[in-house]
């Protein structure tokens, strides 16, 4: 059995250190072109991921606008307004860094790791959104099993990670796009969208997944044969 308390403790320590270093880096760039580039990257990245999630919802008749949304790695809750507006959803964020979560609690951010998700969250969330978080997780299999557990049967997960290995100590799960897709499949989460997004000095891997069972249920409907064949191909990978 996975030692969840030890795992969570390791995660908090790693990412508290990472947060302090990234904050110092950001502050050192304020007013400089590089600082503006960081903002532009975040804006492009969030629009790209959320658009892919909405597109998959429309394509497969999944997701639920006006439902519940979980942001994994919410930091200070800076994405909340964008996510609430985009998905018309009730927002919950989780953040492992203690002082960050404390500062953001009024934004609906809870101080916890995904692995600590309570049983009452089972099948609760229609949308799960995560940008530049999964690479920080010490045991990605435990995290993905938890995400599958709390995702609604017709819910949608969207995640962004760096596509290229780097020397960042807190990036302890460095997988490329194809490896992430395979990892999601291992946990019954089927990629229905996957793409690279290139920025100066960084290539991101964007993946959107749904429950395997949700796609299998679609095969029992009266969709056109062409669409059924496409879903079958997606399930086979």
C-alpha positions in Angstrom: 0.0 0.0 0.0 1.3 3.5 -0.8 2.4 5.5 2.2 0.2 8.5 1.4 1.3 10.7 4.4 5.0 10.3 3.5 4.2 10.9 -0.2 2.3 14.0 0.5 5.0 15.3 2.9 7.6 14.8 0.2 5.4 16.6 -2.4 4.9 19.6 -0.1 8.6 19.9 0.7 9.6 19.7 -3.0 7.0 22.2 -4.2 7.4 24.7 -1.4 11.1 25.0 -2.4 10.1 25.2 -6.1 7.5 27.9 -5.4 10.0 30.1 -3.5 12.5 29.8 -6.4 9.9 30.6 -9.0 8.6 33.5 -7.1 12.1 35.0 -6.8 12.6 34.4 -10.5 9.3 36.1 -11.4 10.1 39.1 -9.1 13.5 39.5 -10.7 11.8 39.8 -14.1 9.1 42.3 -13.3 9.1 45.2 -15.8 11.3 43.2 -18.2 10.4 41.7 -21.5 10.9 38.2 -20.1 8.3 38.9 -17.4 5.8 39.8 -20.1 6.7 36.7 -22.0 5.8 34.6 -19.0 2.3 36.2 -18.9 1.8 35.6 -22.6 2.8 32.0 -22.3 0.3 31.4 -19.5 -2.5 33.1 -21.4 -1.8 31.1 -24.6 -1.5 27.9 -22.6 -4.7 28.2 -20.6 -6.7 29.2 -23.7 -5.3 26.3 -25.7 -6.1 23.8 -23.0 -9.6 25.1 -22.1 -10.5 25.3 -25.8 -9.5 21.7 -26.3 -11.5 20.6 -23.2 -14.6 22.5 -24.5 -14.1 21.1 -28.0 -13.9 17.5 -26.7 -17.1 18.1 -24.6 -18.9 19.2 -27.7 -17.6 16.4 -29.8 -18.5 13.5 -27.5 -21.4 15.0 -25.6 -19.5 14.9 -22.3 -18.6 17.4 -19.6 -21.2 19.5 -17.9 -21.3 23.3 -18.1 -22.6 24.7 -14.9 -21.2 21.7 -13.0 -18.2 21.3 -10.7 -14.6 22.0 -11.6 -11.4 21.0 -9.8 -8.1 22.8 -10.4 -5.1 20.7 -9.4 -2.2 22.9 -8.3 -4.3 26.0 -7.9 -1.5 28.2 -6.4 -3.0 31.6 -5.4 -6.2 30.9 -7.4 -5.2 33.2 -10.2 -7.0 31.0 -12.8 -10.3 30.8 -10.9 -12.1 33.7 -12.7 -11.0 32.4 -16.1 -12.1 28.9 -15.3 -15.4 29.8 -13.7 -16.3 32.0 -16.7 -15.1 29.4 -19.3 -16.9 26.4 -17.8 -19.6 28.2 -15.9 -18.6 25.9 -13.1 -18.5 25.8 -9.3 -14.8 26.0 -8.4 -12.6 24.0 -6.1 -8.8 24.3 -6.1 -6.2 22.2 -4.3 -2.7 23.4 -3.5 0.1 21.6 -1.5 2.2 24.6 -0.6 1.1 25.6 2.9 1.5 29.4 2.8 0.1 29.6 -0.7 -3.0 27.7 0.1 -3.5 29.7 3.3 -3.3 33.0 1.3 -5.7 31.6 -1.3 -8.3 30.0 0.9 -10.8 32.8 0.2 -10.6 31.9 -3.5 -11.8 28.4 -2.9 -8.3 26.8 -2.7 -7.9 24.0 -0.2 -4.5 23.0 1.4 -4.1 19.4 0.4 -2.5 17.1 -2.2 -4.7 15.3 -4.7 -3.9 12.0 -3.0 -5.8 13.3 0.1 -9.1 13.7 -1.8 -11.9 12.6 0.5 -14.3 9.9 -0.4 -17.2 12.4 -0.7 -15.4 13.7 -3.8 -15.9 10.4 -5.6 -17.3 11.1 -9.1 -17.9 14.7 -8.2 -16.1 16.8 -10.7 -17.3 17.4 -14.3 -14.0 19.2 -15.2 -10.5 18.7 -13.8 -7.9 21.2 -15.0 -4.2 21.2 -14.3 -1.3 23.2 -15.8 2.3 22.5 -14.9 1.5 20.4 -11.9 1.7 16.7 -12.8 5.5 16.9 -13.4 5.8 17.8 -9.7 4.0 14.7 -8.4 6.2 12.0 -6.6 3.9 9.1 -7.5 1.9 9.9 -10.6 0.1 6.5 -10.5 -1.4 7.3 -7.2 -2.4 10.8 -8.4 -4.0 9.5 -11.6 -5.9 6.8 -9.8 -7.2 9.6 -7.5 -8.1 11.8 -10.4 -10.1 9.0 -12.0 -11.9 8.4 -8.8 -13.1 11.9 -8.4 -13.9 12.5 -12.0 -17.6 12.4 -13.0 -18.5 9.4 -15.2 -19.0 11.9 -18.0 -16.3 14.3 -16.9 -13.2 15.7 -18.7 -9.6 16.1 -17.6 -7.2 18.5 -19.2 -3.5 18.7 -18.3 -0.4 20.6 -19.4 3.1 19.5 -18.7 6.6 20.3 -20.1 7.3 18.0 -23.0 11.1 18.2 -22.7 13.2 16.9 -19.7 14.9 19.6 -17.7 17.1 20.1 -14.7 14.4 21.4 -12.4 14.7 19.4 -9.1 10.9 19.6 -8.4 10.1 18.1 -11.9 10.3 14.5 -10.7 7.9 13.1 -13.3 9.4 14.1 -16.6 7.4 12.3 -19.4 6.9 13.3 -23.0 3.5 13.6 -24.6 3.3 10.0 -25.8 4.4 8.7 -22.4 1.7 10.7 -20.7 -0.9 9.4 -23.1 0.2 5.8 -22.3 0.2 6.6 -18.5 -3.4 7.9 -18.6 -4.5 4.8 -20.5 -3.1 2.6 -17.8 -5.6 4.2 -15.4 -8.6 4.0 -17.7 -8.5 7.6 -18.8 -8.5 7.7 -22.6 -6.8 10.7 -24.4 -9.3 12.3 -26.8 -7.0 15.2 -27.6 -3.2 15.5 -27.5 -0.9 18.2 -28.9 2.3 20.1 -28.5 2.3 23.8 -27.9 5.6 25.5 -28.6 6.7 28.6 -26.7 10.2 30.3 -26.7 12.4 27.9 -24.6 9.5 25.5 -23.8 7.4 22.9 -25.5 4.3 21.9 -23.7 2.3 18.7 -23.8 -1.4 19.2 -23.8 -3.7 16.2 -23.1 -7.5 15.9 -22.6 -8.9 12.6 -21.3 -12.2 11.0 -20.5 -13.3 7.8 -18.8 -12.9 4.7 -20.9 -16.4 3.7 -19.8 -17.8 7.0 -21.1 -16.5 6.2 -24.6 -17.6 2.6 -24.4 -21.2 3.8 -23.5 -21.2 5.9 -26.7 -20.7 2.8 -28.7 -24.1 1.6 -27.6 -25.9 4.7 -28.9 -27.2 5.4 -32.4 -24.4 7.7 -33.5 -23.4 7.6 -37.2 -21.2 4.6 -38.2 -18.3 7.0 -39.0 -18.4 8.4 -35.5 -18.7 5.0 -33.9 -15.6 3.9 -35.9 -13.7 6.9 -34.7 -14.5 6.2 -31.1 -13.5 2.6 -31.5 -10.2 3.7 -33.0 -9.6 6.1 -30.0 -10.3 3.3 -27.5 -7.8 1.0 -29.3 -5.2 3.8 -29.3 
